[in-house]
């Protein structure tokens, strides 16, 4: 019995039958009979999927699994309560563990065990591909680090406009001192965001119109310059080297003044069908001019800096100057409305294995 393995992840099984007949009066010669049977078997690429019930629903996981089969992939939902070592072997680990990484950093036992299980598995199975690196994802869970990354990946154009993160200041104390905001070069209105980018309250933000309004919010936080951008933003979605763009609703233009601080959920103002009081209905359907090549270059620079395959970038274009600002980066977004995403993701997974051989 012999096995032959080939680079395309198939193997052939050759069964050789040997038969010898002893010499006798009727059969004086030894006869040998060789029978060769070839059974080619293609082994699917096993992908360990670690998703919450919500993420499975957003991905339409049953349909994604069917698509994956056409690419020679077997998507397998693993039990997060059981060590990954006991459920393998896997060729790829595909995950959305932003919430679990945040909980682990806060000492949650179940999340700590899950993260440790994945890290142990990838250390003991160095050939297993993980999409994406846990350290790369961690960089997007802290808005301080995200702001630093956005600034570091600034791209300038010869004719002036550029892409960079808006001016910001990190507030360490619970009370926000207006002097720290002004010393950082920020002018009202500003937008206040929590440090942790993924949690139940991560999307809760505030627009502050004056120094007195800072009393209505608490640190630690990131205070970021609000950029007037005509109530529309460009969302970029990266799937490996493939980049999709979509125009989405956003917050309408704001101005400094005596208005009270407005608290809002950022998820409610940037969906395709958002109709928040902060939106300007229909604004995202107007023609929006932007330099696609420049934005693609920006996403690729972010990809190289983060080492991630799956992430989204929110960009706003300032009215008047046409400067483009990265206002948020998030890991493994929903890719809602992108019909090509399932096939694109499966192609990425299959090509990642092929490239590693």
Helices and strands as residue ranges (DSSP letters): E 2-5, E 10-17, E 35-42, E 45-50, H 53-59, H 61-70, E 73-77, G 84-86, E 92-95, H 98-105, H 109-124, E 129-131, H 134-138, H 143-152, E 155-156, E 162-165, E 168-171, H 178-183, E 190-194, E 204-208, G 211-216, E 221-225, E 232-239, E 242-249, E 262-265, G 266-268, G 283-285, H 292-306, E 310-317, E 324-331, H 341-356
